[in-house]
Structures are given as structure tokens and as C-alpha cells.
Amino acid sequence: MNPNTSWRALASILLMVLAISSCEEIIEYSPYQNIVKSKWKKQNISNYNKLLPVANEPFEPFRIGLIADSHTYYDDFEKQVKYINSRDDLDFIVHLGDITLSANAREFDWYSDIMNKINIPVLTLIGNHDCLGNGYDIYTEMFGESNFFFEYKDVKFVMFDNIIWEKKVQDPDFNWFDKALVNDSEYKYVLPFAHLPPWDSQFSMGDEFLYNQLMLKHNLDLSIHGHGHGYSYMQPYDDVNYLSVPAPFTKELIILDVQADTIKHEVIKY
């Protein structure tokens, strides 16, 4: 055998092996596959556990960061993470959902890879894009239940899954939401979070009305949302304030300042 031929054959085999191994890093064999790395499972639970040393302490003022809709804006999300890590005044971060565009497993991994660079705990809601295909199953394995609430320094945080179209349901689980909003332990505040604002086209007129009625029923004056990709703060119904959190490309971070007698927010340009 010609030595040059054998070397060329060996080189071809090596290139093929490298190509296959590289493809395995970027190719998903099905957009519906549900593969979650063990280190990324139940991240909302593990991140809340990091807050437990102080979560049950009596109320004292604290500040948290609000982010949303990081899907497709990965470079901007990286910059947002660096800015968050440059601050030392935030207790934790809430992400308002849409961490993926198409809800495939690789996108959930990309989000987790970037999000876990943040040096304080992050609680992640589900968004409508995260429910495409098999995304709901991936989300629940990666983060936990999509409806959940937790306590932090005498404040109750209620995270509501209000996705309709992508989950192919008629209405969100308003029964769960109604019960979760109850101030059953004399919390100083109850704060509701949901990806979709009630005026979104996914909501019927009845659901839009019901959402705001639940705010009034439980004497809540602030509801926090993502989805719109831009900042807004308004009162579209009655006396309830609706805060919309921008996407990373705006280079804005919303700071929620929870004080003894009021809750304020700041829009920080970075």
C-alpha cells in the first residue's frame, strides 16, 4: 500500500470521527426529546434552598432583580448577567419566562448555562415559548412545578403559569391562583408573577376580567409580567398596577425594592 494513501485514509477517518463528535454537540435528533442533565434538574427548588438560611427571617427591606424573555438574545443575556454580578444589593432574581424560542432541549441547556453564572439564586417562571412541543415536560423536569409559591422574609411570591395556546388549554388554573393569593400567614405582602399580562390576546375577555378581579379580591395592587419585551407600568383596570419587564436587548434591569411601607421599582440602564 502506498504510504501516502494510508495516511490520507487515516486522516479521513479522523476527520469523520471529529465531525460526528462535533455534530453530537449541536444536533438534536428530535425537537421533542426530553433530555435534562442531572445538574440542571429541579433548579427552582435548589435555588430556593440557597435562600433558606434567611428566607424565614422576619421582614426587613430587600431588593430583587427582574428579568424576562431572554430567548434568542443570548449575547445580551450574557451582558445582563455580568451587570447583575457587578451589583451587591440584590437578594435574588426572578425570570418572568420565555427562556427558549422553540422549547427544544438544547435551548433549555443554553439558558441554564448562562443563568447559572449569576452569583445569586434565580427563580424561573414558564413562558409561552417554553411550552411549545415537549417544552412543558422539559421545564417541569428542569425547574419543577410550573405553578408554585414561596416565602421570603415574610413576603409571599406567587408564580402563576397562565399559558393557554401553547399548552392547548381553555383557561389557566385560576382555582390554584385564587387559593395561592390568599394571605394565609399574615404576610406583609403577596406578590403575583405571571408571564402573560391579562390583556394579551391569549386571554379571553372573561379570563382578562377574572385575573383583575382576583387582584381586587385579595387587595393586591401590583402584578408583574414578561412577554412584551419592553418596560411598562400602568393601571389598565381599576387601581391595580401592572409592571411589564423588558427583554435583555433593551439593556435594562428592573429592580424591585420591597420596603416596609411600600413597594417601588427602578429601571436601571446599563
N, C-alpha and C positions, 0 to 999 in steps of 0.2 A: 504493500500500500504506500502511495506517495505520502511522505510525512506532512507535506503542506495540506493534503486533502484531509488527513486525520485531525490536524489542528483546526481546520475550518469546520469539520463535523463537530468537534468538541466545543468550539466557540458557539456554534449554532444551538447546541443542546443547552449550554449555559445561558445564552440569551433567552431561550424559550422558558427555562426554569425561572429566571428573573422576571420575565413578563408575566408568567402565571402568578407568581407570588405577589407582584405589584397589583395585578388585577384583583386578587382576592382582598386587597386592602380597600378598594374603591367600589367593587361591583357587589350589588345585592342581587341574589338570584331570584328574588321575588319582592315586589314592593309591599307585600303583605306579611313577610316573615316577621317573627316576633322574637328577636334575639336581644336580650338585655344582659350586659356584663354584670357579674356578681357585685362588683364595686359600685355600680350605679343603681342597685335595686333599693326601692323604698327610701329615696333621698329626702323626701319631706319629713319622714319620721326621724331619720338620722340627723338631719339638720335641726329639727326642733329639739332633739335630745341635747344638742350643744347649748341650747338656751336654758335648759332646765335648772342649772345652778342658780339662775336669777329669775326665772320665769314666774315662780310662785312668791316672789317677794312683794311686799306692799307697794302700792303705786308710788312712783316718782316719775317726773317728766323724762321722756326719752324721744329719740328721733329714729326714723327708719327711712330707707330709700325705696322708691317705687320705680320699677322699670316694666317694659311691656314690648311685645311684638318684635322680638329680636330675629325672627325668621328672615332669611336672605341677607340680613345686614351684619354678617359675621365680622367684617373688619371694624365696623362701627361699634359692634358689641364688645370687641376686644378693647377698643379705646375707652368705652364706658366702664368696663371692668377696671382698667388701670386708674381711671379717675376715682372710682369708688374706693379703691385700695389706697388712694392718696389721702383719704379723709380718715379721721379717727373719732368721729362724733356720731356714728350710726350703729345701732344695735343689731339690726338685721335688714335683709332686703326681701321685698315681695315682688315676684314677677307675675304680671297680670295675664300671661298666656300668649299663645301663638309663638311657641318656641321652634316650630317647624313650618315649612311651607306645604309639604306633601305628606307629612306624617310617616315617612319611612324610617327604619331603624337607624340608619346612618345619620340622619338629621338629629334625632334624639341624642345620639352619641356626640355629635358636634356641639350641641348645646351644653351637654354635661361637661365636656372637656373644657369649654370656655367658662361656664358658670362656676365650676369648682376652683377656678383661680381666684375667686372673690374670697377675701380673708375673713368675712363674717358669714353667718348662715343665710341661706336663701330658701324661701318657701315659694313653690312654683304652682300656679293655677293652670288649669287646662284651657286652651283656646279652641276656636272652631277649626282652624287648620290642623290642630293636633288630633282631631277626631276623624280625619279622612282615612279611608281604607281600614287598616288594622291598628290605627293610631291610638284609639281609646285603650285597647288592651296593652299596648306598649307603655302608654302613660301610666296606667294603674300599676303595672309591674315596676316601672322605674321610679314612680313618685308616691304611690299609694292611692287611696280612695280620692275620687275627683270632687266629692262634697266632703268638706271637713272643717273643723274649727279648733282653735287652740287658745289658751290663755297666756298672756304675757303681762306681768306687773299690773294685775287687776284690770286688764283690758281684754275683751273677748274679740278675737279675729274670726270672722265667718267667711269661708271661701266657698263660693257657690258656683257649681257647674250649671250654667244656663244655656248650653249649646243645644240647638234644636235640629237644624237641617242636616248637618254632617252626622249626627247621631240617629237621624231618622226617627225622631220622637215628636209628638204633637206639642208637648209643653215641658218646660223644666220641672224639676221636682219641687214645686212650691210648698208642698206639705213639709218636706225636710227643712226648707229655708225658713218657713214660718216658725217652726219649733226651734231651729238653731238661733234665731234672732232674739229669743226670749232672754231677758236679763235675769237668769235664774240664780245667780250668786252675788247679787248686788255689785256687779262690775261697774267701774267708773264709766266706761264707755263700751258700746258694742259697735264694731266697725265691719260693715259688709263689703266684700270684694267680689267682682264677677267680671269675666272677660267682656261680655256684650253689654252695652248700655241698653236700657229698656226701650229706647226709641229706634233701635236697629231694626232693619227690615225682617230679620228672623222672627221678631216678636209680633204676634197678633195684637190687635188693639186691646183685646181682653187681657193678654199677658202683660202688655205695657202698663195698663191701668192697675193690674193686680200688684205688679212689682212696687209701684209707688205707694199703693195703699198699704203694703206691708211695712214700708218705711214709716208711714204715718202711724200705723197701728202700734209699732214698737217705739214710737217717739225718737226716731233716728233722723238726723239732719245731714248725714253725709254718706254717699255711696261712691265707690271707687271702681274704675273700669279701664280696660285697654281697648284694643280693636280699631280705634280711629286713627292711630299712628300720629296724632297730634295732641297738644295740650288744650284742654278747655276746662272751664269751671263755671257752672251755670245752674239756674233753677228753672228747668223747663216745666215743672209741675209744683204747685204749692210752695212750701218752704223747704223742700229737700234740696240740698246741694249735690250736684253730680260732678265728680272730678274725673277727667279722662287723662290717661298717662301716655306720653309720646313714645314713639319708637326710637331706637338708638341713633338713627341717621340725623335726627334733629340736634344731636349733641346737647341734650337737656336731661337733667336728672331732677325728679320730683322728690323733695324732702318733706315727709310728714312729721310735724312737730307736735307731739302729744303732750299738752300741758295740763296743769291741774284744773283750770277753769275753761279751757277751750282747746280746739284742735286747729292748727294752722298748717299751711303748706307753702313751700317755696319752690320756684322754678329756677334751677341753677344752670346757667350756661357754662360749658367747659370747653 
